[in-house]
């Protein structure tokens, strides 16, 4: 076999699949082949006085390919990147397929004021905190 016949990227993909299968045998839950989330976009989380800000690297996505939901103290981000070029890929380093990330926020936020903006391949999510001003007095109506 000459080095010309060697498919290093194919061999690396098979090695990764084998290692995933071995790791799955030690992990509870669905195997990596059964999970919807094939890849995980990198996320930075910053805390400000009045909010939490998440920065998610999602280059090349459209609005329709990103789903963002806030439910209680959980933020869920999911989507799918589909191949954009026809033909057989010779070198593919950008992940394709579905992803799914969930974050337990841990502080009370105001879901009605959550904002998300996508610019230059980065999704910025702002989660405004609910101000902790102490106990609130509730008036009681008497008839």
N, CA and C of each residue as an Amber inpcrd file, in Angstrom:
protein
   429
   0.8490000  -1.1830000   0.0000000   0.0000000   0.0000000   0.0000000
   0.8870000   1.2370000   0.0000000   0.6360000   2.1160000  -0.9140000
   1.3960000   3.3620000  -0.9560000   0.6910000   4.4110000  -0.0990000
   1.4070000   5.4780000   0.2000000   0.8020000   6.5560000   0.9940000
  -0.3280000   7.2240000   0.2220000  -0.3200000   7.0760000  -1.0850000
  -1.3960000   7.6350000  -1.9070000  -2.7200000   6.9420000  -1.6510000
  -2.6800000   5.6550000  -1.3220000  -3.8930000   4.8780000  -1.0910000
  -4.4000000   5.0330000   0.3360000  -3.6330000   5.6370000   1.1910000
  -3.9980000   5.7500000   2.6030000  -4.9920000   6.8820000   2.7930000
  -6.1260000   6.5480000   3.3670000  -7.1760000   7.5390000   3.6400000
  -7.1040000   7.9070000   5.1110000  -6.2260000   8.8480000   5.4590000
  -6.0040000   9.1930000   6.8660000  -7.2710000   9.7170000   7.5250000
  -8.0760000  10.5130000   6.8090000  -9.2840000  11.0720000   7.4080000
 -10.3420000   9.9890000   7.6180000 -10.4290000   9.0560000   6.7040000
 -11.3460000   7.9250000   6.8820000 -10.9210000   7.0690000   8.0600000
  -9.5970000   6.8300000   8.1880000  -9.0870000   6.0500000   9.3170000
  -9.3510000   6.7590000  10.6440000  -9.1690000   8.0780000  10.6720000
  -9.4350000   8.8380000  11.8950000 -10.9150000   8.8100000  12.2560000
 -11.7930000   8.8740000  11.2610000 -13.2400000   8.8070000  11.5240000
 -13.6150000   7.4440000  12.0930000 -13.0330000   6.3780000  11.5420000
 -13.3130000   5.0320000  12.0710000 -12.7700000   4.8790000  13.4840000
 -11.5950000   5.4440000  13.7590000 -11.0210000   5.3900000  15.1060000
 -11.9100000   6.1290000  16.0980000 -12.3950000   7.2950000  15.7050000
 -13.2880000   8.0510000  16.6000000 -14.5530000   7.2620000  16.8940000
 -15.1180000   6.6240000  15.8780000 -16.3320000   5.8240000  16.0690000
 -16.0590000   4.6660000  17.0220000 -14.9160000   4.0190000  16.8670000
 -14.5520000   2.9170000  17.7730000 -14.3720000   3.4200000  19.2080000
 -13.7110000   4.5580000  19.3710000 -13.5110000   5.1120000  20.7120000
 -14.8360000   5.5410000  21.3350000 -15.7420000   6.0990000  20.5360000
 -17.0680000   6.4630000  21.0410000 -17.8160000   5.2180000  21.5240000
 -17.7120000   4.1410000  20.7710000 -18.3930000   2.9020000  21.1540000
 -17.8330000   2.3630000  22.4710000 -16.5260000   2.4370000  22.6570000
 -15.9100000   1.9880000  23.9120000 -16.3540000   2.8830000  25.0680000
 -16.3360000   4.1950000  24.8650000 -16.7530000   5.1260000  25.9130000
 -18.2270000   4.9380000  26.2680000 -19.0600000   4.6370000  25.2600000
 -20.4910000   4.4240000  25.5120000 -20.7340000   3.2360000  26.4230000
 -19.8540000   2.2480000  26.3860000 -20.0630000   1.0730000  27.2240000
 -19.9040000   1.4100000  28.7070000 -19.2420000   2.5330000  29.0310000
 -19.0570000   2.9510000  30.4170000 -20.0550000   4.0160000  30.8550000
 -20.8170000   4.5540000  29.9240000 -21.7430000   5.6600000  30.1770000
 -23.1780000   5.1690000  30.2510000 -23.9560000   5.6530000  31.2440000
 -25.3810000   5.3340000  31.2250000 -26.0900000   6.1630000  30.1660000
 -27.2390000   5.7140000  29.7220000 -28.0230000   6.4800000  28.7560000
 -27.7820000   6.0040000  27.3370000 -28.3170000   6.7580000  26.3730000
 -28.2160000   6.3370000  24.9760000 -26.7880000   6.3980000  24.4600000
 -26.4830000   5.5390000  23.5040000 -25.1390000   5.5190000  22.9270000
 -24.9650000   6.7200000  22.0070000 -23.7190000   6.9930000  21.6410000
 -23.4450000   8.1240000  20.7600000 -24.1020000   7.9370000  19.4030000
 -24.3150000   6.7060000  18.9640000 -24.9710000   6.4690000  17.6820000
 -26.4630000   6.7410000  17.7580000 -27.0610000   6.6240000  18.9710000
 -28.4950000   6.8290000  19.1390000 -28.8550000   8.2610000  19.4740000
 -27.8990000   9.0630000  19.8930000 -28.1910000  10.4280000  20.3000000
 -28.3840000  11.3210000  19.0910000 -29.2530000  12.3420000  19.2590000
 -29.4770000  13.3180000  18.1920000 -28.3350000  14.3080000  18.0980000
 -27.6700000  14.5740000  19.2300000 -26.6380000  15.6100000  19.2370000
 -25.3020000  15.0150000  18.8110000 -24.9380000  15.2540000  17.5590000
 -23.7080000  14.6760000  17.0550000 -22.5220000  15.5870000  17.3280000
 -22.7780000  16.8540000  17.5040000 -21.6810000  17.7820000  17.7660000
 -22.1590000  18.8440000  18.7470000 -21.2230000  19.5630000  19.3070000
 -21.5360000  20.5370000  20.3490000 -20.8390000  21.8490000  20.0130000
 -21.6240000  22.9220000  19.7800000 -20.9820000  24.2080000  19.5010000
 -20.3610000  24.7750000  20.7800000 -19.2100000  25.4330000  20.6760000
 -18.5890000  26.0340000  21.8580000 -19.3930000  27.2360000  22.3610000
 -19.4450000  27.3630000  23.6970000 -20.2330000  28.4230000  24.3390000
 -19.3980000  29.0900000  25.4260000 -19.4200000  30.4150000  25.4640000
 -18.8510000  31.1820000  26.5670000 -20.0170000  31.7830000  27.3400000
 -19.9410000  31.7660000  28.6730000 -20.9900000  32.3490000  29.5060000
 -20.3560000  33.4170000  30.3920000 -20.9360000  34.6130000  30.3540000
 -20.4470000  35.7330000  31.1540000 -21.5710000  36.2080000  32.0690000
 -21.2040000  36.5730000  33.2990000 -22.1940000  37.1160000  34.2140000
 -21.9490000  38.6020000  34.3820000 -23.0080000  39.3670000  34.2070000
 -22.9840000  40.8050000  34.4520000 -23.8510000  41.0650000  35.6740000
 -23.8430000  42.2910000  36.1540000 -24.6590000  42.6210000  37.3280000
 -26.1380000  42.3480000  37.0810000 -26.6060000  42.6600000  35.8710000
 -28.0360000  42.5670000  35.5950000 -28.4380000  41.4260000  34.6700000
 -27.4700000  40.6230000  34.1820000 -27.8210000  39.5750000  33.2270000
 -26.7260000  38.5240000  33.1000000 -27.0770000  37.4290000  32.4380000
 -26.1100000  36.4360000  31.9810000 -26.0640000  36.5620000  30.4600000
 -24.8800000  36.4260000  29.8890000 -24.7290000  36.5260000  28.4450000
 -24.0110000  35.2760000  27.9520000 -24.6250000  34.6140000  26.9760000
 -24.0190000  33.4450000  26.3540000 -23.5830000  33.8150000  24.9440000
 -22.3870000  33.3980000  24.5700000 -21.8730000  33.5910000  23.2180000
 -21.6550000  32.2020000  22.6310000 -22.3530000  31.9030000  21.5310000
 -22.3320000  30.5710000  20.9310000 -21.7810000  30.6800000  19.5160000
 -20.7340000  29.9100000  19.2050000 -20.1690000  29.9080000  17.8540000
 -21.0170000  29.0250000  16.9490000 -21.7160000  29.6600000  16.0010000
 -22.5650000  28.9420000  15.0470000 -22.3930000  29.5310000  13.6490000
 -21.1810000  29.4740000  13.0910000 -20.9840000  30.0850000  11.7690000
 -21.7850000  29.3800000  10.6880000 -22.3360000  30.1850000   9.7890000
 -23.0230000  29.6510000   8.6220000 -24.4610000  29.2300000   8.8440000
 -25.0660000  29.5750000   9.9660000 -26.4430000  29.1820000  10.2390000
 -27.4260000  30.2420000   9.7680000 -28.6430000  29.8040000   9.4930000
 -29.7330000  30.7150000   9.1960000 -30.6790000  30.7280000  10.4010000
 -31.5870000  31.6840000  10.4170000 -32.5660000  31.8120000  11.5000000
 -33.3710000  30.5170000  11.6640000 -33.7270000  29.8870000  10.5620000
 -34.5570000  28.6860000  10.6020000 -33.8190000  27.4760000  11.1700000
 -32.5060000  27.4940000  11.1740000 -31.7260000  26.3400000  11.6320000
 -31.4020000  26.3830000  13.1290000 -31.8180000  27.4460000  13.8280000
 -31.5110000  27.6010000  15.2520000 -32.8170000  27.6510000  16.0430000
 -32.9010000  26.8380000  17.0980000 -34.0780000  26.8480000  17.9780000
 -33.6000000  27.1670000  19.3880000 -34.1670000  28.2060000  19.9770000
 -33.7860000  28.6640000  21.3070000 -35.0370000  28.7100000  22.1670000
 -34.9820000  28.0490000  23.3440000 -36.1340000  28.0220000  24.2450000
 -35.6820000  28.2380000  25.6770000 -36.5040000  28.9540000  26.4470000
 -36.2770000  29.1420000  27.8740000 -37.4920000  28.5780000  28.5880000
 -37.2410000  27.6470000  29.5110000 -38.3180000  27.0280000  30.2720000
 -37.8900000  26.9890000  31.7370000 -38.4700000  27.8700000  32.5370000
 -38.0700000  27.9480000  33.9420000 -36.6310000  28.4050000  34.0460000
 -35.7880000  27.5720000  34.6550000 -34.3620000  27.9050000  34.7920000
 -33.4940000  27.1520000  33.7900000 -34.0960000  26.6800000  32.7050000
 -33.3460000  25.9270000  31.7060000 -33.3950000  26.6200000  30.3570000
 -32.2250000  26.8150000  29.7770000 -32.0930000  27.3570000  28.4270000
 -31.7070000  26.1930000  27.5270000 -32.4380000  26.0000000  26.4490000
 -32.1530000  24.9150000  25.5150000 -31.8970000  25.5030000  24.1330000
 -30.7880000  25.1040000  23.5480000 -30.3840000  25.5630000  22.2270000
 -30.1780000  24.3230000  21.3660000 -30.8220000  24.2920000  20.2140000
 -30.6510000  23.1480000  19.3190000 -30.7250000  23.6330000  17.8800000
 -30.3360000  22.7650000  16.9910000 -30.3800000  23.1100000  15.5790000
 -29.7230000  22.0350000  14.7480000 -29.5700000  22.3610000  13.4880000
 -28.9600000  21.3970000  12.5780000 -28.2170000  22.1220000  11.4780000
 -27.0050000  21.6590000  11.2220000 -26.2330000  22.1770000  10.0900000
 -26.2870000  21.1160000   8.9990000 -26.7070000  21.5390000   7.8330000
 -26.8030000  20.6110000   6.7040000 -25.6480000  20.8790000   5.7460000
 -25.2190000  19.8590000   5.0120000 -24.1450000  20.0780000   4.0390000
 -24.5780000  21.1100000   3.0000000 -23.6730000  22.0050000   2.6580000
 -24.0250000  23.0710000   1.7180000 -23.4230000  22.8650000   0.3340000
 -22.4610000  21.9700000   0.2280000 -21.7930000  21.7660000  -1.0530000
 -22.1470000  20.3950000  -1.6190000 -22.4950000  20.3370000  -2.9030000
 -22.7590000  19.0320000  -3.5190000 -21.4460000  18.2780000  -3.7470000
 -21.5370000  17.0050000  -3.9500000 -20.3610000  16.1970000  -4.2410000
 -19.7690000  15.5710000  -3.0010000 -18.7090000  14.8130000  -3.2070000
 -18.0380000  14.0950000  -2.1300000 -17.0270000  15.0210000  -1.4700000
 -17.1130000  15.1340000  -0.1550000 -16.1760000  15.9710000   0.5710000
 -14.8060000  15.3200000   0.6560000 -13.7640000  16.0490000   0.3540000
 -12.4070000  15.5280000   0.4360000 -11.7970000  15.7740000   1.8030000
 -12.1740000  16.8670000   2.4150000 -11.7240000  17.1870000   3.7730000
 -12.8430000  17.9610000   4.4460000 -13.4400000  17.3770000   5.4780000
 -14.5780000  17.9800000   6.1540000 -14.2430000  18.1520000   7.6270000
 -13.9990000  19.3860000   8.0350000 -13.6700000  19.6650000   9.4300000
 -14.8100000  20.3750000  10.1500000 -15.7160000  20.9810000   9.3960000
 -16.8660000  21.6430000  10.0040000 -17.9260000  20.5920000  10.2660000
 -18.3840000  20.4830000  11.5170000 -19.3660000  19.4380000  11.8190000
 -20.7030000  19.7110000  11.1450000 -21.3790000  18.6270000  10.7470000
 -22.7200000  18.7350000  10.1980000 -23.6290000  17.8480000  11.0360000
 -24.9120000  18.0900000  10.9250000 -25.8860000  17.3030000  11.6700000
 -26.4860000  18.1060000  12.8090000 -27.2050000  17.3910000  13.6730000
 -27.9200000  18.0260000  14.7720000 -27.0050000  18.3170000  15.9510000
 -27.3610000  19.3600000  16.7130000 -26.7120000  19.6260000  17.9930000
 -27.7900000  19.9670000  19.0030000 -27.4580000  19.8150000  20.2660000
 -28.4030000  20.1090000  21.3530000 -27.5940000  20.4660000  22.5860000
 -27.8720000  21.6470000  23.1540000 -27.2230000  22.0820000  24.4010000
 -28.2970000  22.5530000  25.3540000 -28.1760000  22.1770000  26.6220000
 -29.0790000  22.6660000  27.6630000 -28.2390000  23.2130000  28.8000000
 -28.7030000  24.3250000  29.3630000 -27.9960000  24.9570000  30.4690000
 -28.9910000  25.2390000  31.5830000 -28.6440000  24.8380000  32.7990000
 -29.4290000  25.2260000  33.9650000 -28.8990000  26.5930000  34.3680000
 -29.7660000  27.5780000  34.3410000 -29.3410000  28.9610000  34.5080000
 -28.9080000  29.2350000  35.9380000 -29.6650000  28.7650000  36.9120000
 -29.2370000  28.8790000  38.3060000 -29.5720000  30.1840000  38.9990000
 -30.0310000  31.1730000  38.2500000 -30.4770000  32.4330000  38.8530000
 -31.8340000  32.7590000  38.2370000 -32.7080000  33.4400000  38.9970000
 -34.0060000  33.7920000  38.4150000 -33.8350000  34.7940000  37.2710000
 -34.4400000  34.4740000  36.1270000 -34.3760000  35.3810000  34.9780000
 -35.7830000  35.7410000  34.5480000 -35.8730000  36.8050000  33.7810000
 -37.1520000  37.2590000  33.2480000 -37.2670000  36.7550000  31.8080000
 -38.0190000  35.6480000  31.5810000 -38.0760000  35.0790000  30.2330000
 -38.6880000  36.0160000  29.1880000 -39.5080000  36.9590000  29.6220000
 -40.1280000  37.8750000  28.6620000 -39.1290000  38.8970000  28.1180000
 -37.9670000  39.0310000  28.7580000 -36.9680000  40.0130000  28.3150000
 -35.7160000  39.3610000  27.7160000 -35.7440000  38.0430000  27.5010000
 -34.5940000  37.3660000  26.8940000 -34.4260000  37.8710000  25.4680000
 -33.1920000  38.1540000  25.0890000 -32.8950000  38.6370000  23.7390000
 -31.8030000  37.7770000  23.1220000 -31.8890000  37.5840000  21.8070000
 -30.8740000  36.8360000  21.0780000 -30.5610000  37.5730000  19.7900000
 -29.2750000  37.7170000  19.4880000 -28.8340000  38.3760000  18.2610000
 -27.7390000  37.5310000  17.6250000 -27.7920000  37.4080000  16.3210000
 -26.8200000  36.6080000  15.5720000 -26.0430000  37.5330000  14.6470000
 -24.7310000  37.5860000  14.8510000 -23.9040000  38.4490000  14.0190000
 -22.5410000  37.8020000  13.8130000 -22.0810000  37.7900000  12.5810000
 -20.7570000  37.2740000  12.2190000 -20.5240000  35.8580000  12.7390000
 -21.5570000  35.0170000  12.6960000 -21.4060000  33.6160000  13.0930000
 -21.4770000  33.3620000  14.5820000 -21.7780000  34.3940000  15.3740000
 -21.8610000  34.2390000  16.8280000 -23.2790000  34.5990000  17.2770000
 -23.9050000  33.6770000  18.0110000 -25.2100000  33.9260000  18.5970000
 -24.9950000  34.4560000  20.0050000 -25.5040000  35.6660000  20.2800000
 -25.3940000  36.2540000  21.6170000 -26.7710000  36.2260000  22.2570000
 -26.8530000  35.5590000  23.4240000 -28.1110000  35.4280000  24.1520000
 -27.9680000  36.1870000  25.4580000 -28.8830000  37.1230000  25.7020000
 -28.8740000  37.9060000  26.9280000 -30.0500000  37.4740000  27.7890000
 -29.7490000  37.0440000  29.0230000 -30.7590000  36.5660000  29.9630000
 -30.8320000  37.5350000  31.1340000 -31.7780000  38.4830000  31.1060000
 -31.8780000  39.4740000  32.1850000 -32.2770000  38.8230000  33.5050000
 -31.5640000  39.1720000  34.5610000 -31.8880000  38.6620000  35.8880000
 -33.0960000  39.4030000  36.4430000 -33.8420000  38.7040000  37.2860000
 -34.9130000  39.3540000  38.0300000 -34.2600000  39.9410000  39.2690000
 -34.4910000  41.2240000  39.4970000 -33.8320000  41.8710000  40.6300000
 -34.3540000  41.2960000  41.9390000 -33.4270000  40.9910000  42.8050000
 -33.7810000  40.4670000  44.1210000 -33.8640000  41.6350000  45.0860000
 -35.0270000  42.2380000  45.1540000 -35.1810000  43.4180000  45.9980000
 -35.7500000  43.0570000  47.3630000 -35.7270000  41.7970000  47.7040000
 -36.2640000  41.3700000  48.9890000 -37.7320000  41.0370000  48.8730000
 -38.3630000  40.7460000  49.9970000 -39.7740000  40.3750000  49.9530000
 -40.6440000  41.5420000  49.5080000 -41.6420000  41.2270000  48.7200000
 -42.5650000  42.2610000  48.2400000 -43.8450000  42.1940000  49.0560000
 -44.3290000  43.3360000  49.4660000 -45.5780000  43.4060000  50.2190000
 -46.7310000  43.2650000  49.2350000 -47.6370000  42.3550000  49.5510000
 -48.7910000  42.1090000  48.6910000 -50.0270000  42.7090000  49.3710000
 -50.6830000  43.6520000  48.7130000 -51.8890000  44.2340000  49.3250000
 -53.0290000  43.2370000  49.3400000 -53.8290000  43.2790000  50.3930000
 -54.9910000  42.4140000  50.5170000 -56.2350000  43.2830000  50.4000000
 -57.0820000  42.9480000  49.4420000 -58.3390000  43.6840000  49.2510000
 -59.3870000  43.1530000  50.2060000 -60.0760000  44.0700000  50.9100000
 -61.1880000  43.7120000  51.8010000 -62.4770000  44.1960000  51.1680000
 -63.5070000  43.4090000  51.2960000 -64.8110000  43.8230000  50.7770000
 -65.7030000  44.2300000  51.9060000
